[in-house]
């Protein structure tokens, strides 16, 4: 188990939308961020293995919140640091 900042969850759900062509919710963003961090640690340690995660929730109900940059800025804050990390995968 790990702590995932809200900004990382929101950045990841946007990243997944662009990757998958479908919206996901905050739980999926959180889950995927954790899986990516685990993969990063494994790679740094020279470890190999499989990581499995689920799309926990759809993102349609978050159209007025997580998918609105003004809302995210006001309620979550600046997510650019996490977006930059995702762009460098």
Secondary structure, DSSP 8 states (H G I E B T S, - for coil): -----HHHHHHHHHHHHHHHSS-B-HHHHHHHHHHHHHHHHHHHTT-----------BSGGGTTTTT-HHHHHHHT---HHHHHHHHT-
